[in-house]
Amino acid sequence: MTSITIDLPDELASQAAMAGLFDARHFERLIRASLRSKAKADLQVIWQKLGSDPIAPLTDAELEAGAQSLAN
């Protein structure tokens, strides 16, 4: 298990704490979602670079599945 420390403006940190956002499970879900989103965007960039390839474009479901496999 890894611990991290972040610096936030006091007002933002206070609002986040009051909203219950300083929970390890919340951060884990947020980071996993961000990794899936980044992987999906990366796959789309790669796909665009392969624009001349005659293979049919990936569907959103295929991109999401690929992104999820990269994030795990």
Secondary structure, DSSP 8 states (H G I E B T S, - for coil): ---------HHHHHHHHHTT---HHHHHHHHHHHHHHHHHHHHHHHHHHTTT--S----HHHHHHHHHHHH-
